[in-house]
Amino acid sequence: MNRKIIVVGGSGLVGSKLISVLLKNDENATVVALLRHKIELKHPNLKQEIIDFNHLENHADVFQGCHAVYCSLGTTLKNAGSRGQFYKIDYQLVAEIAKLSKQSAVKQFVYVSSMGANSNSSIYYSRVKGKVEEYLKRLNFERLIIVRPSILFGDRKEVRVKETIGIAVAKALHYLMLGPLKKYRGISANTVAKAMYNASIRNGNRLLTIESDMIEEMGT
C-alpha cells in the first residue's frame, strides 16, 4: 500500500517545488495537496484536496492514515494586510494543521520556518515564526523537522518589489558570504524542497532544525 503524504501550501514557492520533488523521488507515496484552489500539475500519484482553511476542523478526516505532513504555509506582512491576518495564517493555521496531524497519529511533521525565527525577537515576523516552532515542539511528534531558509530564490506568481531588489542584492553577494556569513546566502526554493525531502527520509533525531547553510548542503 502506498504511503500517504500531505503537503500544505502546495501552491506557494517552496510547496510547489516540494510536490514535484516528492512525486519524482517517492513512487510509493500518494501525495495529497491541501489547497484553496486547484493547481495545474497533474500526476497519477497526486491528489488535490480543496479545503476551507477557515474551517479546518471540517477536514480532520483528510489527515487520517497519513505518514508525514509537510507544511510550507506562510505569507508576508504586506500580503496579509495586517498583523492580525498574518498571525492567523502563519501561526493559527499552521498550529491547527499540526494539531490535526498529531490527533491523527501523523509520525513526521516538516515545517518551513525562517532564518532568525525566535519567539523573543523584536521583529514581529521572526517572533511569530519562533512561537510556531515552540508550539510544534510541544506537540511531541515522533519526528519534527524545522527548516529555516534565508531569502528565497525562485519564480513567484506575484511581484514583490522590495523582495525583488533584495534577491538581486543577495545573488550579487552570494559567493562573498563565507564562513559564519554563509547561512545568510539566498537559497533556491527547489534546494529547500530537496533538503526537506532528504531530511525526512534519513534516520535522525526526534527534533531536527536545519539552518539555511545546512539546507544548501542537504538539498544537493
C-alpha positions as CSV (number, residue, x, y, z in Angstrom):
1,M,0.0,0.0,0.0
2,N,1.3,3.5,-0.9
3,R,2.2,5.8,1.9
4,K,0.1,8.9,2.3
5,I,1.9,12.2,2.4
6,I,0.2,15.6,2.8
7,V,1.6,18.9,1.5
8,V,0.1,22.2,2.8
9,G,1.0,25.3,0.9
10,G,1.5,23.5,-2.3
11,S,0.6,26.5,-4.5
12,G,3.4,28.5,-3.0
13,L,7.1,28.9,-4.0
14,V,8.5,26.1,-1.8
15,G,5.4,24.0,-1.7
16,S,5.0,23.7,-5.4
17,K,8.7,22.6,-5.7
18,L,8.2,20.1,-2.9
19,I,5.3,18.4,-4.6
20,S,7.4,17.9,-7.7
21,V,10.3,16.5,-5.6
22,L,8.1,14.1,-3.8
23,L,6.4,12.8,-6.9
24,K,9.7,12.3,-8.6
25,N,11.6,10.6,-5.8
26,D,8.9,8.7,-3.9
27,E,7.0,6.5,-6.3
28,N,5.4,4.5,-3.4
29,A,3.7,7.6,-2.0
30,T,0.4,9.2,-2.6
31,V,0.9,13.0,-2.3
32,V,-2.2,14.8,-1.1
33,A,-2.0,18.6,-1.6
34,L,-4.3,20.6,0.6
35,L,-5.3,23.7,-1.4
36,R,-7.6,26.6,-1.7
37,H,-7.7,26.3,-5.5
38,K,-6.6,23.6,-8.0
39,I,-3.1,23.7,-9.4
40,E,-2.1,22.8,-12.9
41,L,0.2,19.9,-12.1
42,K,-1.2,16.5,-12.9
43,H,0.2,13.2,-11.8
44,P,-1.3,9.7,-11.1
45,N,0.2,9.9,-7.5
46,L,-1.1,13.4,-6.8
47,K,-4.4,14.1,-5.2
48,Q,-5.7,17.6,-4.8
49,E,-8.0,18.3,-1.9
50,I,-9.7,21.7,-2.0
51,I,-10.4,22.7,1.6
52,D,-11.8,25.7,3.6
53,F,-8.8,26.9,5.7
54,N,-11.2,28.9,7.8
55,H,-12.8,25.7,9.0
56,L,-10.0,23.1,9.1
57,E,-11.8,21.2,11.7
58,N,-14.3,20.1,9.0
59,H,-11.4,18.4,7.1
60,A,-9.9,16.4,10.0
61,D,-10.5,13.1,8.2
62,V,-8.0,14.1,5.5
63,F,-5.2,13.6,7.9
64,Q,-6.2,10.0,8.8
65,G,-3.7,7.4,7.7
66,C,-1.1,10.0,6.8
67,H,2.6,9.2,7.4
68,A,4.0,12.7,7.1
69,V,2.9,16.3,6.7
70,Y,5.0,18.9,5.0
71,C,3.8,22.4,5.8
72,S,5.2,25.4,3.8
73,L,2.2,27.6,4.6
74,G,3.0,31.2,5.1
75,T,2.7,34.8,3.9
76,T,4.3,38.2,4.4
77,L,3.0,41.1,6.5
78,K,2.5,43.1,3.3
79,N,0.4,40.4,1.6
80,A,-1.5,39.6,4.7
81,G,-2.5,43.3,5.1
82,S,-2.3,43.4,8.9
83,R,-0.5,41.8,11.8
84,G,-3.7,40.1,12.8
85,Q,-4.2,38.4,9.4
86,F,-0.5,37.5,9.3
87,Y,-0.8,35.9,12.7
88,K,-3.9,34.0,11.6
89,I,-2.1,32.5,8.6
90,D,1.4,31.9,9.9
91,Y,0.5,30.9,13.5
92,Q,-3.1,29.9,13.9
93,L,-3.4,27.9,10.6
94,V,-0.1,26.2,11.0
95,A,-0.9,25.3,14.6
96,E,-4.3,23.9,13.7
97,I,-2.7,21.8,10.9
98,A,-0.1,20.5,13.3
99,K,-2.8,19.7,16.0
100,L,-4.9,17.8,13.5
101,S,-1.8,15.9,12.3
102,K,-0.9,14.9,15.9
103,Q,-4.5,13.9,16.6
104,S,-4.4,11.6,13.5
105,A,-1.1,10.0,14.7
106,V,1.0,11.5,11.9
107,K,4.5,10.4,12.7
108,Q,6.5,13.1,11.0
109,F,5.9,16.9,10.6
110,V,8.2,19.0,8.4
111,Y,7.8,22.8,8.7
112,V,9.2,25.7,6.7
113,S,10.1,28.4,9.2
114,S,12.5,31.2,8.6
115,M,16.1,32.2,9.4
116,G,16.1,34.2,12.6
117,A,12.9,32.7,14.0
118,N,12.8,33.5,17.7
119,S,9.8,33.9,20.0
120,N,11.7,36.7,21.8
121,S,12.7,38.6,18.6
122,S,11.9,42.3,18.3
123,I,10.9,41.6,14.7
124,Y,7.3,40.6,14.6
125,Y,7.7,38.2,11.6
126,S,10.6,36.4,13.3
127,R,8.7,36.4,16.6
128,V,5.6,34.7,15.2
129,K,7.8,32.1,13.4
130,G,9.6,31.4,16.7
131,K,6.3,31.0,18.5
132,V,5.1,28.5,15.9
133,E,8.3,26.4,16.3
134,E,7.7,26.3,20.1
135,Y,4.2,25.1,19.7
136,L,5.2,22.4,17.3
137,K,7.8,21.2,19.7
138,R,5.2,20.9,22.5
139,L,3.2,18.5,20.4
140,N,5.9,15.9,20.6
141,F,5.8,14.4,17.1
142,E,7.7,11.2,16.6
143,R,9.8,13.3,14.3
144,L,9.8,17.1,13.8
145,I,11.9,18.8,11.2
146,I,12.1,22.6,11.0
147,V,13.9,24.3,8.1
148,R,15.0,27.9,8.4
149,P,15.8,29.2,4.9
150,S,17.3,32.6,4.2
151,I,15.9,34.8,1.4
152,L,14.3,32.5,-1.2
153,F,15.1,32.5,-4.9
154,G,12.5,31.3,-7.4
155,D,9.7,32.3,-9.7
156,R,6.8,33.9,-7.8
157,K,3.3,34.4,-9.1
158,E,3.2,37.9,-7.6
159,V,5.7,40.7,-8.0
160,R,7.2,41.9,-4.7
161,V,9.3,45.0,-5.4
162,K,11.3,45.2,-2.2
163,E,11.9,41.4,-2.2
164,T,13.0,41.5,-5.9
165,I,15.6,44.1,-5.0
166,G,16.7,42.0,-2.0
167,I,17.1,38.9,-4.1
168,A,19.2,40.8,-6.7
169,V,21.5,42.0,-3.9
170,A,21.6,38.6,-2.3
171,K,22.6,37.0,-5.7
172,A,25.3,39.5,-6.2
173,L,26.8,38.9,-2.8
174,H,26.3,35.1,-2.8
175,Y,29.9,34.0,-3.2
176,L,31.2,36.7,-0.9
177,M,29.4,35.2,2.0
178,L,31.8,32.7,3.5
179,G,32.3,31.1,7.0
180,P,29.7,32.5,9.5
181,L,28.1,34.6,6.8
182,K,27.3,31.5,4.7
183,K,23.9,31.0,6.3
184,Y,22.8,34.4,5.1
185,R,23.2,33.4,1.5
186,G,20.0,33.4,-0.6
187,I,18.8,29.9,-1.4
188,S,16.6,28.5,-4.2
189,A,13.1,27.2,-3.3
190,N,14.0,24.0,-5.2
191,T,17.0,23.4,-2.9
192,V,14.8,23.9,0.2
193,A,12.3,21.4,-1.2
194,K,15.0,18.8,-1.8
195,A,16.5,19.3,1.6
196,M,13.1,18.8,3.2
197,Y,12.7,15.5,1.4
198,N,16.2,14.3,2.0
199,A,16.0,15.1,5.7
200,S,12.7,13.3,6.0
201,I,13.9,10.0,4.6
202,R,17.1,9.8,6.7
203,N,17.2,8.5,10.2
204,G,17.9,11.1,12.8
205,N,17.0,12.8,16.0
206,R,13.4,13.3,17.0
207,L,13.9,17.1,16.6
208,L,16.0,18.4,13.7
209,T,16.4,22.1,13.0
210,I,18.1,22.9,9.7
211,E,19.7,26.4,9.3
212,S,20.0,27.9,5.8
213,D,23.6,26.9,5.2
214,M,22.8,23.3,6.1
215,I,19.7,23.4,3.8
216,E,22.1,24.2,0.9
217,E,24.2,21.1,1.7
218,M,21.3,18.8,2.2
219,G,19.5,19.9,-0.9
220,T,22.2,19.0,-3.4
